Amino acid sequence: MNDWIRSQSVSGGADELGPLQLAWLGDAVWELHQRLRHCHQPGRSVDLHQAVVAEVKAAAQAEVLLRLDVHLSDFEKDLVRRGRNKSGRGPRRGDAATYGKATGFETMVGWLFLQNPARLAQLLDRLDETENDLT
């Protein structure tokens, strides 16, 4: 499932980007990952869209980060912390702590996508394994 990430070559430049730019990229990578997971399922586009939206919203990303926490290196946890600290308040109706965790997750995803796609794929594989354990 995550071969599209493994096939990416290291493109560098992640150290030149700030946490919010990495989070912006990580958000796009995470959404594409979710779209690829759902595109093989039959259904109307509106239903597929809603399924993806449910997995890319801040609360879902914060939950994913919690599930991954035991598998993260100290460096990856530092990326999460840097993103979380730069996240700001978030949406008016949202919880700032949840938004911060989601931004931290996206920052880590963005950095790994650019610098270590194999590691990102490994973490996403872990998520697939833990998701299968939950069902």
TITORKOL-534111 format. One record per residue (C-alpha): residue number from 1; x, z, y. Coordinates in steps of 0.25 Angstrom, whole numbers, always signed. Layout:
BEGIN
  seq     c1     c3     c2
  NUM      X      Z      Y
...
***
This chain:
BEGIN
  seq     c1     c3     c2
    1     +0     +0     +0
    2    +11     +3    +10
    3    +20     -9     +7
    4    +17    -15    +20
    5    +25     -3    +26
    6    +36     -3    +16
    7    +38    -18    +20
    8    +41    -15    +34
    9    +55    -15    +38
   10    +61     -4    +47
   11    +59     -9    +61
   12    +66     +2    +68
   13    +63     +6    +83
   14    +54    +18    +79
   15    +64    +27    +86
   16    +62    +19    +99
   17    +47    +22    +99
   18    +40    +35   +103
   19    +31    +43    +94
   20    +19    +37   +100
   21    +23    +22    +98
   22    +27    +26    +84
   23    +13    +32    +83
   24     +6    +19    +88
   25    +14    +11    +78
   26    +11    +21    +67
   27     -4    +21    +70
   28     -4     +6    +68
   29     +4     +7    +55
   30     -5    +17    +50
   31    -18     +9    +53
   32    -12     -3    +46
   33     -9     +5    +34
   34    -23    +10    +34
   35    -29     -4    +36
   36    -20     -9    +24
   37    -25     +2    +16
   38    -40     -1    +19
   39    -39    -17    +19
   40    -40    -18     +4
   41    -53    -10     +4
   42    -66    -18     +4
   43    -75    -15    +16
   44    -80    -19    +30
   45    -69    -20    +41
   46    -76     -9    +48
   47    -76     +1    +36
   48    -61     -2    +34
   49    -58     +0    +49
   50    -65    +14    +48
   51    -57    +18    +36
   52    -44    +14    +43
   53    -49    +21    +56
   54    -51    +34    +48
   55    -37    +34    +43
   56    -30    +30    +56
   57    -37    +41    +65
   58    -29    +53    +69
   59    -35    +63    +60
   60    -32    +54    +48
   61    -18    +52    +52
   62    -16    +67    +54
   63    -21    +69    +40
   64    -11    +58    +34
   65     +0    +65    +41
   66     -4    +78    +35
   67     -4    +72    +21
   68    +10    +66    +24
   69    +16    +78    +30
   70    +23    +83    +17
   71    +30    +69    +15
   72    +35    +68    +29
   73    +50    +69    +32
   74    +54    +78    +44
   75    +57    +65    +52
   76    +43    +60    +49
   77    +37    +73    +53
   78    +45    +73    +66
   79    +39    +59    +69
   80    +26    +65    +67
   81    +29    +76    +76
   82    +34    +67    +87
   83    +21    +58    +86
   84    +12    +71    +86
   85    +19    +76    +98
   86    +17    +63   +106
   87     +3    +61   +102
   88     -4    +68   +114
   89    -18    +73   +113
   90    -25    +61   +106
   91    -39    +57   +108
   92    -48    +66   +116
   93    -57    +69   +104
   94    -46    +70    +94
   95    -37    +82    +89
   96    -24    +82    +96
   97    -17    +87    +84
   98    -23    +77    +75
   99    -19    +66    +84
  100     -5    +71    +85
  101     -3    +71    +70
  102     -9    +57    +69
  103     +1    +52    +80
  104    +12    +59    +73
  105     +8    +52    +60
  106     +8    +38    +67
  107    +22    +41    +74
  108    +28    +43    +60
  109    +21    +31    +54
  110    +26    +22    +66
  111    +40    +27    +64
  112    +40    +26    +49
  113    +34    +12    +50
  114    +46     +7    +59
  115    +57    +15    +53
  116    +54    +18    +38
  117    +42    +10    +33
  118    +45    +14    +19
  119    +44    +29    +22
  120    +30    +26    +29
  121    +25    +18    +17
  122    +30    +30     +8
  123    +22    +40    +17
  124    +10    +31    +16
  125    +11    +30     +1
  126    +11    +46     +1
  127     -2    +45     +9
  128     -8    +36     -1
  129     -4    +45    -13
  130    -10    +57     -6
  131    -23    +49     -2
  132    -24    +46    -17
  133    -22    +61    -20
  134    -34    +64    -11
  135    -44    +55    -17
***
